[in-house]
Amino acid sequence: MSDPVDGARAAIDAVHAEDPETRAGRPAELVYADAVEAWVVRLVPGASATLRLAARAQHLRRWALPRSDYPMDRVGYHCWRTEQYRRQGALARQLCVTAGLAEDEAQRIDDLVAKRRLREPDGQAVEDAACLVFLSSEIAGFAAGHADYTPERYIDILRKTMRKMSAAGRETALGLSLPEPFAGLVLAAATSLRNEPPA
C-alpha cells in the first residue's frame, strides 16, 4: 500500500505538470512548487509533511483562471486572487483525500493553501516562502514586463510584499544576493517599513 503523503505529492505534481507555460523546459507550476517548498524547508527545519504539501500546492492550476477573466482594477484583482485561493485549497484537499491522507490533514492543507491560517506559524511560513520566491526568482521577470514603472512604484510594490512577511522573513529577504537595482529597492522598501508608525 502506497504512502498517502507520497501519493498526495504525486497527485499535486501531476496537476502542476498540466501547466502549459514552461520554465527551463519544465511546467512553470512545478518549478514554482519546488521553489516554495525549498524555502519552507529552509525557514522551518523539520517542516511537517502537511506543511510541505501545502507549500507545494501553492498556485495549483492557477493558470486555469486567467487574471483577464476579472475586471482589470483593484477590486477585480482581489476577487480573482480570493477565488484562486479558494479553488487551489479545495483542489489540494480533494487530491490529498483521494490519496488517502487523513481528513483533518487534508483540511489543514486546504486552509493553508487558501490563506485561512495566516496568523499561525505554518501559514506565515508559507507566506514568507511565497514572497521569497518572488524576490529571489521572479522580480526580474516582473520588472521586464513593467519597464514603465518608476523606482517609487517598485518600492511601493515591494513594501506591500514585505508587509506580508514575518520579521524573520524580511531579514532573510535582506540577505538575498540580488543584482541592482533590485537589492537597493528591497532595502529601501524594508527601511520604509521600519520607519512606519505602529498600526
Order of alpha helices (4+ residues) and beta strands (2+ residues): alpha-beta-beta-alpha-alpha-alpha-alpha-alpha-alpha-alpha-alpha-alpha
